[in-house]
Amino acid sequence: MCIGIIYDDHANDIWHKIAADLQSVKAALKTIKLPLPIACIYDTKKGDFIEFNERYLAFRNILLEYAKSIQH
């Protein structure tokens, strides 16, 4: 499973979508109508990010904890 996360560091809001694979999660994230870049995509099998927007490096630990907290 992949968890795609979009993070608004100004409002401290996080949105996520869960899908079976990378392409599906990217497509699902596009349904969120926000002018924000994808912060990261977390792979539940690897237990780590498979894609990460370097702009959010300072928030990596927050996003990692968030991703782990929403795993099924």
ChimeraX attribute file (.defattr): number of C-alpha atoms within 10 A of each C-alpha:
attribute: neighborCount
match mode: 1-to-1
recipient: residues
	/A:1	17
	/A:2	25
	/A:3	26
	/A:4	27
	/A:5	24
	/A:6	21
	/A:7	19
	/A:8	16
	/A:9	11
	/A:10	6
	/A:11	7
	/A:12	7
	/A:13	9
	/A:14	13
	/A:15	14
	/A:16	20
	/A:17	19
	/A:18	20
	/A:19	16
	/A:20	12
	/A:21	12
	/A:22	19
	/A:23	11
	/A:24	15
	/A:25	21
	/A:26	19
	/A:27	13
	/A:28	16
	/A:29	22
	/A:30	12
	/A:31	9
	/A:32	13
	/A:33	7
	/A:34	12
	/A:35	7
	/A:36	11
	/A:37	15
	/A:38	21
	/A:39	24
	/A:40	23
	/A:41	26
	/A:42	25
	/A:43	21
	/A:44	17
	/A:45	8
	/A:46	10
	/A:47	12
	/A:48	14
	/A:49	18
	/A:50	14
	/A:51	14
	/A:52	17
	/A:53	13
	/A:54	11
	/A:55	10
	/A:56	18
	/A:57	12
	/A:58	9
	/A:59	13
	/A:60	17
	/A:61	11
	/A:62	11
	/A:63	22
	/A:64	17
	/A:65	10
	/A:66	14
	/A:67	23
	/A:68	15
	/A:69	9
	/A:70	10
	/A:71	12
	/A:72	6
